[in-house]
């Protein structure tokens, strides 16, 4: 978690598997492909798709309802299967929504 390889949510899953199987965390993470997506390019594509698919949230954000950005972050997390780095996603969503509202 500390180095950003996995999120807290993924850590819970890994921990449960560790208890059940006795395997080391790194082994489970590699075998199950549980590392977080922290590639800005890959995340930007997911963010763009989520924004395009949620015009109502974008409109709400334009009207000053900043919580609407969290709905888009949630959609990105869902699309990534919970593997996207939530901090990076939040920053990317906010930046993209700010660009759209300044037009």
N, C-alpha and C positions, 0 to 999 in steps of 0.2 A: 504494500500500500504506500509506504513512504517514498519509494522511487517512482511511483506512478505506473508500475507494471500492471497492477490490478486495482479495481475500485473496491470500496467497502462492501458493496453488494456481492461482487464476485468473491471477495475474501470470505464472506459468510458461507458461500457454496463450497469453496475450497476447504475451509475449516471442517465443515460437516463431512466431506469426503475423507479428510485426514483422520477424523475420529473413526469413521466406518472402516477404512482400509489400512490405516497405519502408514500410508505413503507420505512422502515429503511434499510440501506445498509446491515447490518448483516443478516436481515431476507431474503433479496433477495439472498445474497451469499449462505446461507444455503439451501434455497428452490431450487435454480437452480444448486447447486453443482458446484459453480464457484471457489472454493479454488484452489490455485496453487498446483501443484505436486512438492513437495520439498524432496521427499523420494529418497535418493541417489541410492538405489537399483532399484527402478522403473525407474528412469531416466537413469541409466546405461544400462538397457535393451533397452530402446528407442534409446539411443546413439549407442549401438552395432548394432541394426537393421538398423539405418540410415547410419552408416558407411558401413555395408555389402551391402546395397542397392545403394551405390553411389561410386563405384570403381573409376570412373573418377575423382571425387572430391578428393579422397584419393591420387590418382596419382599426381594430380595437387599440392596438399599440399606437397607431397614428393619432388616435383620439386621447392619448395620454394614459391609457391603461397598461402600464408597464408589466403587469402580471401576465398579460397575454403572451409576452415573450417566453414565459415559463411553459406555456402550453406547447410552444414550438420546440423548446428544449426537450420536453417530454416526448414529442414525436420523433425527434432525432435519436433519443435514447432507445425508444421502441424499435425504430428502424435498424439500429445497430445491435439489437439483441442485448442491450445493456452494456455493451463493450466500449462505447465511446467515452472518452475522458470528459466527465461532466463539466469540469471547470473550463476546458477549452471550448466545449460546445456552447456554454453560456456566453463566453466572450465573443465567439463567432456570431451567434444569433443576435446579440445586442448590436454588434458592429453592422451587420447586414440590415437589421431593422432601422437603425439610425440612418443608414444611407438611404433607405426607402422613404423615410419620413422627411428627409431634407430636400426631396425633389420638388 
